[in-house]
Amino acid sequence: MAYHTSTRKGDSLRRLLEGHSHAEKLFLLQVWWPSFKHFNDLHPEYEVKDFRDGTRFLDFAFIKHTLKLAIQIDGFTTHASQISRSQFSDHLIRQNHLIIDGWKILRFSYDDIKDRPRMCQQILQQFMGPYLGMNEGPVKVISYVEKEILRYAISSNNVLTTQDVCQVLAIEAQKARQLLKVMHEKNMLESAGKGTQRIRCYRPTAEILQHMMG
């Protein structure tokens, strides 16, 4: 926070000092920090150009390489009785223009951050997984979900299948296959069978075993 206050001025600085509410601070404490253990590339109260030639502020922006992620924290009343119909429409158009401008958007409710932080962590880590490995060199950033899969594979000392991931994470097969595919692309897993066109079973790579076991 000290870095951001030292690099801002005017309305941007005022928004940073006044706009960082309890909900945003709770997100940092219960969701972001437990997920990544750093705040690198995360910008609070981030100013963006408005589609009407004004400026708006995102609760958080994570900007790294080609990824632009907008993170919004919503209270229950944010889109209910406290805003007018025109404000509601303006909000939707604003979000559409962010997407057109290349932003990804994740939204979390205050209640979920407060009462279900682990679920919020998992959503954030699943989204970030394919991106955080970009140009990181030999140090791998492993998400919570990926760690759970790797721990299971190492402890069971067996090959890893889609069905295993379904049972470990209580998710559907399509999502499990996607997770395994991403981990294979990140060189966390390798094929444990003879086939190369369609991989049916995996095992941790030697590199990731060394990384996990220190």
N, C-alpha and C positions, 0 to 999 in steps of 0.2 A: 504494500500500500504506500509506503514511503516513497518508493521509486515513482509510482504513478502520480502522486501529489507533486513531486518535484519537477515533473515533465509537463504539467498541465497549467493552464491559466484560464481566466474568464469563466464562462458558463460551464465549460467542461470540468474545471476544478471545483466549482460550486456543486455541480451534480455529483461528483465523486465524494465530496465531503458530506453532503446532505442526503444524497439519494441512496446511500448504502444502508438499507434497512436491516432489521433483525432477520428477515427471511433470507436475504442474500448472504449475510454473515453465517447463518445456520447452514446454508448450502456449502459454503467453503469448509466449515468445521466438520459436517457430518457426511458430506458426499464427495467433494472434490479431493480434499486432503487424504482421506483414507484410501481413495482410489489410486492416486498418483504420487503422493508424498512430495509434491512440489507445486509451485504456481507458475512455472515457466510458460510463457506465451499466452497466459490468461489475463485478459484486460477487463477490469470492472468498469461499469458505467461507460461503455464504449460508444463514442459518437459516430453516427453514420449519416450520410446525406439522405434527406427525405425525398420521396417521389414528387413532392410539391416544392422542391427547391429549398426546403428548410433543413433542420437537423433533428434527429431522434437519438435516443440513447438506449442501447441494449444493456440488460442487467450484467451480462458477461459476454465477452467475445474471445474465443480461442482461435488464434491465427498462427498457422504453422505451414510453411511451404505453400501448397495449393489449397489447403483446407481453411475455410472460413466457417466457423461454427458459432451461431448465436444461441445463447442459453438464457431462457426467460423463466423467472420464478413467479407463479401466479397464486394470489390468494383467492379464496372462494368467491369473494365479492367483486373481483377484478372485472369480470365480464357479465355481471348480473345487474343489481339495482343501482350501482354507482355510476353507470355510464349510459349515455343516451343512444338511440338507434344510430344516429349519424356517427357517433364515436365508435360504436361497435363496427360499423361498416368501414370506417377509416382504419381501424385496427386490422381487419382482414386484408384490405388492400395493401397496407403497409407490409404485412407478412408476405403477401404474394410478390411484391416488388423485391423484397430481400432475397427470395428464392430465385427470381429472375436475374438478380445481380450476382448469383453464384453462392449464396449463403446456404448452409445447412442449418436447420433449426431443431432444437430440443426444448421441450417445455416440461416443467415440473411444478406440481402443486405444493404449496407450503405444507399441507397436511402430510403428503408423502415424504417430504424431506424430514419432517419432524418425527413421523411415526413409522415410516418404512424406508429408512436411509439405505439399507442394504439393497433393496430393489432398485433404488435410484442409482446406486453405485454400479450395479450390474448393467443397467441400461446404458449408462455413460461409457463403461468399459467396452461393452459389446460394440457400440458405435465407433469408439476411438481405436479399437484393435487394428483394423486395416491401415490406419493412418500413422500410428505412433512409431512404426518401424522405419519410416522414411528417413533415409540418410542419417541413421543413428550410429553407424559404425558397428563395432563388435558388441556393444552393450544392448541387450534386448529389453524392451519394456513389455512385461507380461501382465495381462489383465487378470482380474480375479477369476473370471470364468475359465480362461486358459490355464491358470494355475490349478484349478480344481480338476480339470481334465488331465493335466500332466501328473498331478499327485495320484490320481486313480491309476493311470497307466503304470507309473513307477511302483506303486504299492502292490498292485495285482500281478506285476511281472508277466503280463500276458499282452497279446496284441489288442489293439483298441479298435472297436467297431462303432458304427452309428448307433446300434442298439445300446451299447455301453454308455455312450454320452447321453442318450435319451433317459436312461435310468438314473445316472449320476446327477443330471441337472433338471430332471422332470420337464423336458421339453419335447417338442414334436420332431419327427425324423428329418423333415426338411431343414429345420433350424440346426439340428445336430450335424447334418451333412455340410451345411454352409460353414459352421465353426471349424470342422475338420479341414475343409478346403482352405480356409484362411490360414490356419495354423500350418498346413503343408506349404503354402505359398511363402510363409514367414520362416520356413526352415526350422520349425519347432518339431514337426512330425515328418516321418518318411514312410514310404510304402513298406509294409511287412509281408507282402505277398509277391508273386512273380509278375503280376500284371502291371503295366505302366499306363495303359489307356484309361482304365477305370479302376481306381484304387478302392478296395473293399475293407482293408484293415491297415492299421498304422502302428508305428512305434515311435517313441521319442528319439530324436537325433542325438548323436554323441555330443554335439555342441550344447544342446539344451539340457542334457543330463548333467554335464559339467557345470552349467550355469545354475541349475536348480540345486545341485548338491554342494555347491561352493568349492 
